[in-house]
Amino acid sequence: MKALRSAFLATVTALTCLGLTPSQAQTLRFVALGDMPYGPADKNHPFYHALIERVNALRPAFTIHIGDIKSGSTQCSDEVFAAELDNFRRYQGAVIYTPGDNEWTDCHRANNGGYEPLERLGVLRQRFFTPGRSLGQQPIAVENQATLMPAFATYVENQRWWAGDVLFVTLHVVGSNNNLEARDPKAAAEFFERDRANVAWLRAAFELAQQRHAKAMVVAMQADPFDDQKPGDGFGRHSGFANVIGDTLVPLAAQWSQPVLLIHGDSHRLVLDNPFRHNKKPVLNLTRLQVPGAADVRAVEVGVDTTSSEPWSIRVFGARP
């Protein structure tokens, strides 16, 4: 009896940290957004700030920003990074952020300032990630791969956390083919190391979900894995998503059979579908949510009801009611 009471109190404490009561746990609501703000700060930040105010009014359990905190044609400067870190401080709740390609892989471009991409990635890791906690005015506790897996001590950006019986996981998977560029040995080396880290983190997440009898899982990353191909065609070996998505996420989700939601951005338009196949069969428990972004400054409120046969519900909203 004492053990049951302790378990109950631990559950209540975990839910309270996320702003939830036990009665609300079945209808968890969080916000997903990304690929914003794009363009000059004086023109586009006001729209993004207004959207953040809408998010604050909703009081979600937390917000997930799936990366690309700037456009692919703006500076990767320290000043821009500082401004975007200030934007994360505008969220009254917790924000969990995973990097996009625009803030590091593409920074070598002249119109980005001609930065060294790996140097910019190092700055992102130092400024935007604190082991053990998220961003936002009311951060929540998270676990980081860098802390839990010494073999991947660099990857502080890979995070996971629980909300009730749902496990949330971020993966550092970015656009521009996940930085797999055969003509650039340094980029290729970075890709293969990060790909190994992502696969290990994802496998560990499914193992944890099974051990703790999770009712669902949410995986968030930046890249659109179908950017250069049609959904359902599989992933060729030239694809930077073949290993982490095609050979890892898809079969693990199919084997687990519980609901899995993959959230990503990159292509800037709203999509909710089940495009994945395993052994030529649709993986219907693996749903893909692609959030709007860029000129479409809107966010998605995601509802999770693990007692329903349709566990995911979405509501898209903009800066104005």
C-alpha positions as CSV (number, residue, x, y, z in Angstrom):
1,M,0.0,0.0,0.0
2,K,2.8,2.4,0.9
3,A,4.5,1.6,-2.5
4,L,1.3,2.3,-4.4
5,R,0.9,5.6,-2.5
6,S,4.5,6.6,-3.4
7,A,4.0,5.8,-7.0
8,F,0.8,7.8,-7.1
9,L,2.6,10.8,-5.5
10,A,5.4,10.5,-8.0
11,T,2.9,10.6,-10.8
12,V,1.1,13.6,-9.4
13,T,4.5,15.4,-9.0
14,A,5.5,14.7,-12.6
15,L,2.2,15.9,-14.0
16,T,2.3,19.1,-11.8
17,C,5.7,19.9,-13.2
18,L,4.1,20.0,-16.7
19,G,1.1,22.1,-15.5
20,L,-1.2,19.0,-15.6
21,T,-3.5,17.3,-13.0
22,P,-4.1,13.6,-13.2
23,S,-7.6,14.2,-14.6
24,Q,-6.1,16.3,-17.4
25,A,-3.4,13.7,-18.3
26,Q,-5.6,11.9,-20.8
27,T,-6.1,15.1,-22.8
28,L,-2.5,16.4,-22.8
29,R,-2.2,19.5,-25.0
30,F,1.1,21.0,-26.3
31,V,2.1,23.3,-29.1
32,A,4.4,22.6,-32.1
33,L,5.9,25.2,-34.4
34,G,9.0,26.0,-36.3
35,D,10.7,27.5,-39.4
36,M,10.3,30.9,-37.8
37,P,10.9,33.7,-37.5
38,Y,12.1,34.2,-41.1
39,G,13.4,37.5,-42.6
40,P,14.5,40.8,-41.1
41,A,13.8,41.2,-37.4
42,D,12.2,44.6,-37.7
43,K,9.6,43.3,-40.2
44,N,8.9,39.7,-39.1
45,H,9.6,39.5,-35.4
46,P,6.4,41.4,-34.5
47,F,4.3,38.6,-36.2
48,Y,6.3,35.9,-34.3
49,H,5.9,37.8,-31.1
50,A,2.2,38.0,-31.6
51,L,2.1,34.2,-32.2
52,I,4.0,33.6,-29.0
53,E,1.4,35.7,-27.1
54,R,-1.3,33.4,-28.5
55,V,0.7,30.4,-27.3
56,N,1.0,32.0,-23.9
57,A,-2.7,32.5,-23.7
58,L,-3.3,28.8,-24.5
59,R,-1.1,27.8,-21.6
60,P,0.0,24.5,-23.2
61,A,1.9,21.9,-21.2
62,F,5.0,23.0,-23.3
63,T,6.0,24.1,-26.7
64,I,8.3,22.3,-29.2
65,H,10.2,24.4,-31.7
66,I,11.4,22.1,-34.4
67,G,14.2,24.4,-35.6
68,D,15.1,26.9,-38.2
69,I,15.1,29.9,-35.9
70,K,16.1,32.0,-38.9
71,S,15.8,31.9,-42.7
72,G,18.4,30.3,-45.0
73,S,19.4,33.7,-46.3
74,T,20.0,35.7,-43.2
75,Q,23.1,36.1,-41.0
76,C,24.2,33.3,-38.6
77,S,25.7,36.0,-36.3
78,D,26.0,36.0,-32.6
79,E,23.6,38.9,-32.5
80,V,20.9,36.9,-34.4
81,F,21.4,34.0,-32.0
82,A,21.1,36.3,-29.0
83,A,17.8,37.7,-30.5
84,E,16.4,34.3,-31.0
85,L,17.4,33.2,-27.5
86,D,15.5,36.3,-26.3
87,N,12.5,35.1,-28.3
88,F,12.5,31.8,-26.5
89,R,12.4,33.8,-23.2
90,R,9.1,35.3,-24.3
91,Y,7.4,31.9,-23.8
92,Q,5.7,31.9,-20.4
93,G,5.9,28.1,-20.3
94,A,8.5,25.6,-21.3
95,V,10.1,25.5,-24.7
96,I,12.0,22.5,-26.1
97,Y,14.1,23.3,-29.1
98,T,15.9,21.1,-31.7
99,P,18.2,22.7,-34.2
100,G,17.5,23.2,-37.9
101,D,19.9,23.5,-40.9
102,N,19.5,27.2,-41.3
103,E,21.3,27.9,-38.0
104,W,24.4,25.9,-38.8
105,T,24.8,23.7,-41.9
106,D,24.0,26.5,-44.3
107,C,26.0,29.2,-42.5
108,H,28.9,28.9,-44.9
109,R,26.9,30.8,-47.5
110,A,28.0,34.3,-48.2
111,N,24.6,35.8,-47.4
112,N,24.7,34.0,-44.1
113,G,28.1,35.6,-43.2
114,G,30.4,32.9,-44.4
115,Y,30.7,31.1,-41.1
116,E,32.2,27.7,-40.4
117,P,29.2,25.4,-39.8
118,L,30.7,23.3,-37.1
119,E,31.7,26.4,-35.2
120,R,28.2,27.7,-35.3
121,L,26.9,24.3,-34.2
122,G,29.2,24.6,-31.2
123,V,27.8,28.0,-30.3
124,L,24.2,26.7,-30.6
125,R,25.0,23.9,-28.2
126,Q,26.6,26.2,-25.7
127,R,24.0,29.0,-25.8
128,F,20.7,27.2,-26.3
129,F,21.0,24.0,-24.3
130,T,21.4,23.5,-20.6
131,P,21.7,19.8,-19.4
132,G,18.6,18.8,-17.4
133,R,16.2,21.6,-18.3
134,S,14.4,23.2,-21.2
135,L,14.1,26.8,-22.4
136,G,11.2,29.2,-21.5
137,Q,10.2,31.1,-18.5
138,Q,9.0,28.0,-16.7
139,P,11.4,25.3,-17.9
140,I,10.7,21.6,-17.4
141,A,13.1,18.8,-16.6
142,V,14.6,17.0,-19.6
143,E,17.1,14.2,-20.1
144,N,20.0,14.8,-22.5
145,Q,21.9,12.3,-24.5
146,A,25.1,14.0,-23.6
147,T,24.5,13.2,-20.0
148,L,23.1,9.7,-20.3
149,M,25.4,8.3,-23.0
150,P,29.1,9.1,-22.5
151,A,29.9,7.8,-26.0
152,F,27.8,10.7,-27.4
153,A,28.8,13.4,-24.9
154,T,28.6,16.1,-27.6
155,Y,24.8,15.8,-28.3
156,V,23.3,17.9,-25.6
157,E,20.6,18.9,-28.1
158,N,19.1,15.3,-28.1
159,Q,16.5,15.4,-25.3
160,R,13.6,13.4,-23.9
161,W,11.0,13.9,-21.3
162,W,7.7,12.4,-20.1
163,A,4.2,13.9,-19.9
164,G,2.0,11.4,-18.2
165,D,2.3,8.1,-20.1
166,V,3.7,9.7,-23.3
167,L,7.4,9.8,-24.0
168,F,8.7,12.8,-26.0
169,V,12.0,12.7,-27.9
170,T,14.0,15.2,-30.0
171,L,16.4,14.1,-32.7
172,H,19.0,16.4,-34.3
173,V,18.0,15.6,-37.9
174,V,18.2,18.6,-40.3
175,G,17.3,19.6,-43.8
176,S,19.8,19.9,-46.6
177,N,19.8,16.0,-46.6
178,N,20.8,16.0,-43.0
179,N,24.2,17.5,-43.9
180,L,25.2,14.3,-45.8
181,E,27.5,15.9,-48.5
182,A,29.8,13.5,-50.1
183,R,31.9,16.3,-51.7
184,D,32.7,17.7,-48.3
185,P,34.7,15.2,-46.1
186,K,34.2,17.3,-43.0
187,A,30.4,17.5,-43.5
188,A,30.2,13.8,-44.2
189,A,32.2,12.9,-41.1
190,E,29.9,15.1,-39.0
191,F,26.8,13.5,-40.5
192,F,27.9,9.9,-39.8
193,E,28.8,10.7,-36.2
194,R,25.5,12.5,-35.6
195,D,23.6,9.8,-37.4
196,R,25.0,7.2,-35.0
197,A,24.0,9.3,-32.1
198,N,20.5,9.8,-33.4
199,V,20.0,6.1,-34.0
200,A,21.3,5.2,-30.5
201,W,19.0,7.8,-28.9
202,L,16.0,6.6,-30.8
203,R,16.6,3.0,-30.0
204,A,17.1,3.9,-26.3
205,A,13.7,5.8,-26.4
206,F,11.8,2.7,-27.7
207,E,13.5,0.5,-25.1
208,L,12.5,3.0,-22.4
209,A,8.9,3.2,-23.7
210,Q,8.6,-0.5,-23.6
211,Q,10.1,-0.8,-20.1
212,R,7.8,1.9,-18.7
213,H,4.7,0.8,-20.7
214,A,4.3,4.1,-22.4
215,K,1.0,4.6,-24.2
216,A,2.4,6.8,-27.0
217,M,5.6,8.5,-28.2
218,V,6.3,11.8,-29.9
219,V,9.5,12.3,-31.9
220,A,10.4,15.8,-33.0
221,M,13.1,16.9,-35.5
222,Q,13.5,19.6,-38.1
223,A,14.0,17.9,-41.5
224,D,11.3,16.9,-44.0
225,P,12.6,13.4,-44.8
226,F,10.6,13.4,-48.0
227,D,12.0,16.7,-49.3
228,D,13.5,15.1,-52.4
229,Q,11.3,12.1,-52.9
230,K,7.7,10.9,-52.7
231,P,6.5,9.4,-49.4
232,G,6.3,5.6,-49.6
233,D,9.2,5.2,-52.0
234,G,11.6,4.3,-49.2
235,F,15.0,5.9,-48.7
236,G,17.9,5.4,-51.0
237,R,21.4,5.1,-49.7
238,H,22.2,8.6,-50.8
239,S,19.6,9.9,-48.4
240,G,20.6,11.3,-45.1
241,F,17.4,9.9,-43.6
242,A,17.8,6.3,-44.6
243,N,19.4,5.0,-41.4
244,V,17.6,7.1,-38.7
245,I,14.2,7.1,-40.3
246,G,13.9,4.3,-42.8
247,D,16.0,1.7,-40.9
248,T,15.3,2.7,-37.3
249,L,12.2,4.8,-36.6
250,V,9.9,3.1,-39.1
251,P,10.6,-0.6,-38.1
252,L,10.8,0.2,-34.4
253,A,7.4,2.0,-34.6
254,A,5.9,-0.9,-36.5
255,Q,7.2,-3.4,-34.0
256,W,6.1,-1.5,-31.0
257,S,2.5,-1.0,-32.4
258,Q,1.7,1.9,-30.0
259,P,0.9,5.3,-31.5
260,V,3.9,7.3,-32.6
261,L,3.8,10.9,-33.8
262,L,6.7,12.3,-35.9
263,I,6.7,16.1,-35.9
264,H,8.9,18.0,-38.3
265,G,9.0,21.2,-40.4
266,D,11.3,22.2,-43.2
267,S,8.7,22.4,-46.1
268,H,6.6,25.1,-44.5
269,R,3.1,23.6,-45.1
270,L,0.7,21.8,-42.9
271,V,0.6,18.0,-43.4
272,L,-1.0,15.3,-41.3
273,D,-0.7,11.8,-42.7
274,N,0.6,8.2,-42.5
275,P,3.2,8.0,-45.3
276,F,5.5,5.4,-43.9
277,R,5.7,1.7,-45.0
278,H,7.6,-1.3,-43.6
279,N,7.9,-4.5,-45.5
280,K,5.6,-2.9,-48.1
281,K,2.8,-2.4,-45.6
282,P,1.6,0.9,-44.3
283,V,2.7,1.7,-40.7
284,L,-0.6,3.1,-39.6
285,N,0.5,3.7,-36.0
286,L,3.2,6.1,-37.2
287,T,1.7,9.5,-38.0
288,R,3.6,12.4,-39.5
289,L,2.8,16.0,-38.6
290,Q,4.5,18.7,-40.6
291,V,4.0,22.1,-39.2
292,P,3.6,25.4,-41.1
293,G,6.4,28.0,-41.2
294,A,8.3,30.7,-43.1
295,A,5.6,33.0,-44.5
296,D,2.9,30.9,-42.9
297,V,3.3,32.1,-39.3
298,R,1.1,29.7,-37.5
299,A,1.4,27.0,-34.8
300,V,-0.3,23.7,-34.1
301,E,-1.9,22.8,-30.9
302,V,-1.7,19.0,-30.5
303,G,-4.0,17.1,-28.3
304,V,-3.1,13.6,-27.0
305,D,-5.7,11.2,-25.7
306,T,-4.1,7.8,-25.2
307,T,-7.5,6.2,-24.4
308,S,-8.8,7.0,-27.9
309,S,-8.4,4.9,-31.1
310,E,-7.4,8.3,-32.7
311,P,-5.0,9.6,-30.1
312,W,-3.8,12.7,-32.0
313,S,-5.9,15.8,-32.7
314,I,-4.6,19.1,-34.1
315,R,-5.8,22.7,-34.2
316,V,-3.9,25.3,-36.3
317,F,-3.8,28.9,-35.1
318,G,-2.2,32.2,-36.0
319,A,-1.3,35.4,-34.3
320,R,-4.8,36.7,-34.4
321,P,-7.8,35.0,-32.6
